[in-house]
Amino acid sequence: MRSIWRGAVSFGLVSIGVKLYSATEDKDIRFHQVHATDGGRVKYKRVCSIDGEEVEYSDIAKGYELPDGQVVILTDEDFEELPLSTRREIEVLQFVDQDEIDPIHFEKTYYLEPDGPAARPYVLLRDALENAGQVAITKIAIRQRESLAALRVRDGILVLHTMRWPDEIRRPDFGFLEKDISVRPQELKMAEALIASMTGEFDPSEFTDGYREAMTALLEAKQSGGEVQSVPEVEDAGGAVVDLMSALRRSVERARGGASANDDPAAEEAPAAEAPAKRAPAKKAAPAKKAAPAKKAAAEKPATTKTTTKTTTEKKAPAAKKAADKPPAKRARRSA
């Protein structure tokens, strides 16, 4: 397991260093959205609703929409500056009986492990909680969200249950609660007898996920029956097609000895970037005026202006021609 949080439990004047681990994991069978005809993965782009441009993940911030439609934009720095003392501390607020906490408040469960030399105070808190038969009510901030949490002992480990705030628990507003509905005593006794006949000790290993087992059997049956779609290994082809202009620009720059494909992170889309047979005629037919922006872009990137060394005499000739064409383009910019 990998810890997702690291801090300390504040127990009076005692500080116990701990690491936090997710105590549960999903076992659901997950599906991808694919093209029904060939099994190709369906990909999505992050596009701005205003200018229609694709947005890099590093340029995405969190926004809160006001009632009048305006948006307050918050960055990671804004969240880091929030005065949350519980960001690196589990603050013990009080101790209560576990029966006083309705399970509707529980959200997620985590294991706590002593961090470094904190094993002794960790065991001290664990034994004290177990002997008292109580649960510690605490506060903790995980992933930019502060929560109430119940700290208890389970199998010799401190377990933390994050809890919903009181105003996050919905009130049931159902019409039948307003009605005076009665049941016959015979019916009530029969229901109680049924409950008594089905009463036993809870053993979670006796229960299984029937839906998951049926889905696994269905997938295995389709696989053994040959109902499997072979997908060609063209992982980036879909993204390269929709980003055709970028692929064409990189191809022109590489053909003229400008920025190489290795200098651009998006150059992994090789299938769209490589088509010398089709793009060579387009390069010859392109007028000199249209080539100037490409040279200017290459000149503005010092790290990528080095020409790639050619190994054959056939490739040296175009490189020499490009070098000869550069001075007029630069003089034209100065005169402008």
TORNU-511751 format. One record per residue (C-alpha): residue in three letters; x, y, z. Coordinates in steps of 0.05 Angstrom, whole numbers. Example, Ala and Ser with C-alpha at 12.3 -4.5 7.8 and 13.67 -1.06 7.14 Angstrom:
ALA,246,-90,156 .
SER,273,-21,143 .
end
This chain:
MET,0,0,0 .
ARG,21,72,-12 .
SER,7,126,40 .
ILE,-37,184,17 .
TRP,-26,230,77 .
ARG,28,242,128 .
GLY,22,281,192 .
ALA,10,273,266 .
VAL,-46,256,315 .
SER,-51,312,367 .
PHE,-71,278,432 .
GLY,-66,330,487 .
LEU,7,348,491 .
VAL,27,284,456 .
SER,41,285,381 .
ILE,40,219,345 .
GLY,70,216,275 .
VAL,27,174,229 .
LYS,18,155,156 .
LEU,-51,147,126 .
TYR,-71,91,79 .
SER,-137,76,43 .
ALA,-168,17,79 .
THR,-214,-2,21 .
GLU,-210,-12,-54 .
ASP,-260,-19,-110 .
LYS,-265,-87,-144 .
ASP,-315,-65,-197 .
ILE,-303,-89,-268 .
ARG,-287,-25,-306 .
PHE,-302,-12,-378 .
HIS,-273,36,-430 .
GLN,-314,73,-481 .
VAL,-295,44,-549 .
HIS,-316,50,-622 .
ALA,-365,-7,-633 .
THR,-340,-22,-703 .
ASP,-266,-32,-689 .
GLY,-256,-29,-613 .
GLY,-214,34,-615 .
ARG,-213,76,-551 .
VAL,-255,139,-551 .
LYS,-214,198,-528 .
TYR,-235,266,-502 .
LYS,-202,333,-504 .
ARG,-205,390,-453 .
VAL,-233,447,-495 .
CYS,-248,518,-471 .
SER,-321,536,-481 .
ILE,-303,608,-500 .
ASP,-247,604,-552 .
GLY,-255,531,-571 .
GLU,-180,518,-560 .
GLU,-153,456,-526 .
VAL,-129,471,-456 .
GLU,-66,440,-426 .
TYR,-75,407,-359 .
SER,-25,455,-327 .
ASP,-69,514,-348 .
ILE,-132,487,-314 .
ALA,-154,520,-249 .
LYS,-215,511,-204 .
GLY,-272,560,-213 .
TYR,-332,577,-169 .
GLU,-392,605,-206 .
LEU,-428,662,-170 .
PRO,-504,670,-173 .
ASP,-496,726,-224 .
GLY,-456,681,-271 .
GLN,-387,709,-256 .
VAL,-332,660,-239 .
VAL,-281,664,-182 .
ILE,-217,628,-204 .
LEU,-174,594,-151 .
THR,-104,567,-162 .
ASP,-65,515,-125 .
GLU,-29,571,-88 .
ASP,-95,598,-63 .
PHE,-112,530,-32 .
GLU,-43,524,-1 .
GLU,-51,591,34 .
LEU,-115,570,69 .
PRO,-103,571,145 .
LEU,-120,498,157 .
SER,-85,471,220 .
THR,-112,402,203 .
ARG,-74,397,138 .
ARG,-17,360,173 .
GLU,-51,345,239 .
ILE,-107,300,263 .
GLU,-135,341,320 .
VAL,-171,301,375 .
LEU,-233,340,397 .
GLN,-268,293,446 .
PHE,-282,220,462 .
VAL,-351,187,455 .
ASP,-383,118,455 .
GLN,-384,88,386 .
ASP,-458,73,392 .
GLU,-472,148,394 .
ILE,-448,156,321 .
ASP,-500,139,269 .
PRO,-467,101,210 .
ILE,-500,151,162 .
HIS,-444,199,180 .
PHE,-388,153,159 .
GLU,-355,166,91 .
LYS,-287,133,78 .
THR,-241,89,120 .
TYR,-166,95,129 .
TYR,-112,57,166 .
LEU,-61,94,209 .
GLU,10,70,214 .
PRO,61,98,264 .
ASP,113,140,228 .
GLY,185,127,249 .
PRO,197,130,324 .
ALA,123,143,339 .
ALA,107,69,351 .
ARG,107,76,427 .
PRO,58,135,433 .
TYR,17,102,378 .
VAL,9,39,420 .
LEU,-6,82,481 .
LEU,-65,116,446 .
ARG,-89,50,417 .
ASP,-90,14,484 .
ALA,-122,73,520 .
LEU,-178,76,469 .
GLU,-189,1,471 .
ASN,-190,-1,547 .
ALA,-238,57,551 .
GLY,-283,28,497 .
GLN,-290,96,464 .
VAL,-279,131,398 .
ALA,-240,195,387 .
ILE,-276,250,348 .
THR,-224,287,306 .
LYS,-215,335,248 .
ILE,-171,324,188 .
ALA,-160,358,120 .
ILE,-149,310,62 .
ARG,-145,333,-11 .
GLN,-163,405,4 .
ARG,-225,385,44 .
GLU,-233,385,120 .
SER,-275,331,151 .
LEU,-297,306,218 .
ALA,-269,236,232 .
ALA,-278,180,282 .
LEU,-214,147,306 .
ARG,-222,77,334 .
VAL,-184,11,344 .
ARG,-193,-49,298 .
ASP,-149,-111,301 .
GLY,-93,-74,336 .
ILE,-93,-17,285 .
LEU,-119,54,292 .
VAL,-173,64,240 .
LEU,-199,132,217 .
HIS,-269,141,188 .
THR,-281,208,155 .
MET,-351,234,170 .
ARG,-402,280,137 .
TRP,-416,347,168 .
PRO,-486,352,199 .
ASP,-512,399,144 .
GLU,-491,347,92 .
ILE,-541,295,119 .
ARG,-607,302,82 .
ARG,-673,301,121 .
PRO,-722,250,94 .
ASP,-785,286,72 .
PHE,-833,229,54 .
GLY,-908,236,54 .
PHE,-924,170,89 .
LEU,-891,196,153 .
GLU,-949,244,161 .
LYS,-1001,188,157 .
ASP,-1026,145,214 .
ILE,-1011,75,187 .
SER,-1021,15,233 .
VAL,-1005,-59,226 .
ARG,-1042,-117,256 .
PRO,-1010,-152,317 .
GLN,-1010,-219,280 .
GLU,-971,-189,222 .
LEU,-920,-158,270 .
LYS,-910,-224,306 .
MET,-901,-261,240 .
ALA,-848,-209,217 .
GLU,-812,-215,284 .
ALA,-811,-291,278 .
LEU,-782,-286,208 .
ILE,-727,-239,234 .
ALA,-711,-288,291 .
SER,-705,-346,242 .
MET,-655,-308,199 .
THR,-614,-280,256 .
GLY,-540,-300,259 .
GLU,-469,-274,268 .
PHE,-444,-228,214 .
ASP,-390,-260,172 .
PRO,-374,-218,110 .
SER,-338,-276,76 .
GLU,-405,-311,68 .
PHE,-429,-258,19 .
THR,-407,-250,-53 .
ASP,-418,-200,-109 .
GLY,-465,-238,-155 .
TYR,-465,-183,-208 .
ARG,-389,-184,-213 .
GLU,-387,-259,-217 .
ALA,-439,-259,-273 .
MET,-402,-205,-311 .
THR,-336,-243,-305 .
ALA,-369,-306,-331 .
LEU,-398,-266,-390 .
LEU,-330,-237,-408 .
GLU,-297,-305,-404 .
ALA,-351,-336,-448 .
LYS,-342,-283,-501 .
GLN,-267,-291,-499 .
SER,-270,-367,-506 .
GLY,-321,-360,-562 .
GLY,-275,-315,-602 .
GLU,-316,-252,-593 .
VAL,-255,-209,-583 .
GLN,-237,-148,-624 .
SER,-164,-141,-644 .
VAL,-144,-68,-640 .
PRO,-85,-43,-681 .
GLU,-29,-10,-641 .
VAL,-43,62,-662 .
GLU,-52,93,-593 .
ASP,-38,164,-614 .
ALA,-68,163,-683 .
GLY,-134,192,-661 .
GLY,-102,251,-627 .
ALA,-56,263,-686 .
VAL,-113,268,-736 .
VAL,-152,321,-697 .
ASP,-87,360,-686 .
LEU,-69,360,-760 .
MET,-44,432,-762 .
SER,7,419,-707 .
ALA,31,356,-742 .
LEU,39,393,-808 .
ARG,78,450,-775 .
ARG,126,402,-741 .
SER,136,365,-807 .
VAL,154,429,-844 .
GLU,202,450,-789 .
ARG,237,383,-789 .
ALA,242,380,-865 .
ARG,275,449,-864 .
GLY,323,430,-808 .
GLY,286,468,-753 .
ALA,257,440,-690 .
SER,265,364,-687 .
ALA,209,317,-668 .
ASN,246,298,-603 .
ASP,242,370,-578 .
ASP,167,372,-579 .
PRO,129,328,-527 .
ALA,72,320,-576 .
ALA,120,292,-629 .
GLU,103,221,-605 .
GLU,45,225,-654 .
ALA,92,197,-707 .
PRO,39,168,-754 .
ALA,11,237,-769 .
ALA,78,273,-768 .
GLU,113,227,-817 .
ALA,89,228,-889 .
PRO,149,250,-932 .
ALA,120,223,-997 .
LYS,57,265,-991 .
ARG,85,327,-959 .
ALA,146,337,-1003 .
PRO,105,363,-1063 .
ALA,68,410,-1016 .
LYS,134,438,-991 .
LYS,159,451,-1062 .
ALA,95,485,-1083 .
ALA,93,529,-1021 .
PRO,113,601,-1037 .
ALA,171,634,-1001 .
LYS,126,683,-964 .
LYS,89,626,-929 .
ALA,155,595,-907 .
ALA,176,657,-868 .
PRO,131,645,-807 .
ALA,160,575,-799 .
LYS,231,603,-799 .
LYS,210,657,-750 .
ALA,181,606,-703 .
ALA,245,566,-707 .
ALA,287,628,-693 .
GLU,247,645,-631 .
LYS,264,577,-600 .
PRO,340,576,-587 .
ALA,338,506,-558 .
THR,310,477,-622 .
THR,346,516,-678 .
LYS,403,467,-686 .
THR,397,430,-752 .
THR,398,355,-752 .
THR,462,325,-781 .
LYS,448,289,-846 .
THR,483,224,-862 .
THR,474,223,-937 .
THR,493,273,-991 .
GLU,421,274,-1015 .
LYS,399,304,-947 .
LYS,457,354,-944 .
ALA,436,391,-1006 .
PRO,368,413,-979 .
ALA,402,433,-913 .
ALA,452,476,-951 .
LYS,396,508,-991 .
LYS,359,523,-925 .
ALA,421,555,-895 .
ALA,428,599,-957 .
ASP,355,620,-952 .
LYS,360,642,-879 .
PRO,398,709,-886 .
PRO,348,741,-934 .
ALA,291,723,-886 .
LYS,328,754,-827 .
ARG,345,818,-868 .
ALA,272,823,-886 .
ARG,251,823,-813 .
ARG,303,876,-794 .
SER,281,922,-850 .
ALA,209,913,-828 .
end
